[in-house]
Amino acid sequence: MLKEFKVFITKGNVLDMAVGLIMATYFGAIIKSFVTDILMPPIGQAIGGVDFNELKMLIGANADAEGNMTEVFISYGVFINTIITFVIVAFAIFLVVKGVANMKKKEAEAPSAPPAPSKEEVLLTEIRDALKK
């Protein structure tokens, strides 16, 4: 069973998938930071100094056993950030996929060198040339 697992885990597809998953995770973290830390502050400032992470709607309050009040919010600002992050990630992935598709298309369109003639064809060509002389 250990041998089968070793064969499975060392297959190219599993390793490619693992690398892709790791890259996607960190790519998503970079985009999230870009949206939250770089993109949203200027947008918030442009529309009146709004911090999107602070945008929320109070929907109620609960009291615990000790009488402390806990407010319950809908954090729609965080949701807006998440939607913007998703759109940027989707667009970036679209550009990558489109670029790879164009590269593959160009490779397919490029004329390949004709295959070398077989030994029989070379021999027949020599015979034909000898007969012409």
C-alpha positions as CSV (number, residue, x, y, z in Angstrom):
1,M,0.0,0.0,0.0
2,L,2.9,2.4,0.8
3,K,4.4,1.6,-2.7
4,E,1.1,2.4,-4.4
5,F,0.9,5.7,-2.5
6,K,4.4,6.6,-3.5
7,V,3.6,5.9,-7.2
8,F,0.4,7.9,-6.9
9,I,2.0,10.9,-5.2
10,T,5.0,11.0,-7.6
11,K,2.8,11.0,-10.7
12,G,3.2,14.3,-12.7
13,N,-0.5,15.2,-12.5
14,V,-0.7,15.0,-8.7
15,L,2.5,17.1,-8.4
16,D,1.2,19.6,-11.0
17,M,-2.1,19.9,-9.1
18,A,-0.3,20.4,-5.8
19,V,1.9,23.1,-7.2
20,G,-1.1,24.8,-8.9
21,L,-3.1,24.7,-5.6
22,I,-0.2,26.3,-3.6
23,M,0.3,29.0,-6.3
24,A,-3.5,29.7,-6.4
25,T,-3.6,30.0,-2.6
26,Y,-0.8,32.6,-2.5
27,F,-2.1,34.4,-5.6
28,G,-5.4,34.8,-3.9
29,A,-3.7,36.2,-0.8
30,I,-1.8,38.7,-2.9
31,I,-4.9,39.8,-4.7
32,K,-6.8,40.1,-1.4
33,S,-4.1,42.2,0.1
34,F,-4.0,44.3,-3.1
35,V,-7.8,45.0,-2.9
36,T,-7.9,45.5,0.9
37,D,-4.7,47.5,1.4
38,I,-4.1,49.3,-1.9
39,L,-7.3,49.5,-4.0
40,M,-10.1,50.1,-1.4
41,P,-8.5,52.9,0.7
42,P,-8.3,55.4,-2.3
43,I,-11.8,54.3,-3.5
44,G,-13.1,54.9,0.1
45,Q,-11.3,58.2,0.3
46,A,-12.8,59.3,-3.1
47,I,-16.3,58.6,-1.9
48,G,-16.0,60.6,1.3
49,G,-13.5,58.8,3.5
50,V,-15.4,55.5,3.8
51,D,-13.5,52.5,5.2
52,F,-15.3,49.5,3.5
53,N,-14.2,47.2,6.3
54,E,-16.2,49.3,8.7
55,L,-19.4,49.3,6.7
56,K,-22.0,47.3,8.6
57,M,-25.6,47.3,9.5
58,L,-26.8,46.6,13.0
59,I,-29.5,44.0,13.1
60,G,-29.9,43.4,16.8
61,A,-28.3,42.9,20.2
62,N,-28.2,40.0,22.5
63,A,-27.6,39.9,26.2
64,D,-25.5,37.1,27.7
65,A,-26.0,35.5,31.1
66,E,-24.0,38.2,32.8
67,G,-26.1,41.0,31.2
68,N,-23.5,42.1,28.8
69,M,-24.9,43.3,25.4
70,T,-23.5,41.9,22.2
71,E,-24.4,43.7,19.0
72,V,-25.0,41.6,15.8
73,F,-24.0,43.2,12.5
74,I,-24.2,42.4,8.8
75,S,-20.7,43.4,7.5
76,Y,-21.6,44.3,4.0
77,G,-18.3,46.3,3.6
78,V,-16.3,43.2,3.9
79,F,-18.6,41.5,1.4
80,I,-18.0,44.3,-1.0
81,N,-14.2,43.8,-0.6
82,T,-14.6,40.1,-1.2
83,I,-16.7,40.7,-4.4
84,I,-14.0,43.1,-5.8
85,T,-11.3,40.6,-4.9
86,F,-13.2,37.8,-6.8
87,V,-13.6,40.0,-9.9
88,I,-9.9,40.9,-10.0
89,V,-8.8,37.2,-9.5
90,A,-11.3,36.0,-12.1
91,F,-10.0,38.6,-14.6
92,A,-6.4,37.7,-13.9
93,I,-7.1,34.0,-14.4
94,F,-9.0,34.9,-17.6
95,L,-5.9,36.7,-18.9
96,V,-3.6,33.8,-18.0
97,V,-5.9,31.2,-19.6
98,K,-6.3,33.4,-22.7
99,G,-2.5,33.9,-23.0
100,V,-1.9,30.2,-22.7
101,A,-4.6,29.4,-25.3
102,N,-3.0,32.0,-27.7
103,M,0.4,30.4,-27.2
104,K,-0.9,26.9,-27.9
105,K,-2.7,28.3,-31.0
106,K,0.5,29.8,-32.3
107,E,2.4,26.5,-31.7
108,A,-0.3,24.6,-33.6
109,E,-0.3,27.1,-36.5
110,A,3.5,27.0,-36.8
111,P,4.5,24.8,-39.7
112,S,6.5,21.8,-38.6
113,A,9.4,20.6,-40.6
114,P,8.5,17.8,-43.0
115,P,9.5,14.4,-41.7
116,A,12.8,13.0,-42.9
117,P,12.3,10.5,-45.8
118,S,12.5,6.9,-44.9
119,K,15.4,4.6,-46.0
120,E,13.2,3.2,-48.7
121,E,12.3,6.7,-50.1
122,V,16.0,7.7,-50.1
123,L,16.9,4.5,-51.9
124,L,14.0,5.0,-54.5
125,T,15.1,8.6,-55.0
126,E,18.7,7.5,-55.7
127,I,17.4,4.9,-58.2
128,R,15.2,7.5,-59.9
129,D,18.1,9.9,-60.2
130,A,20.4,7.2,-61.5
131,L,17.9,6.2,-64.2
132,K,17.5,9.9,-65.3
133,K,21.3,10.0,-65.9
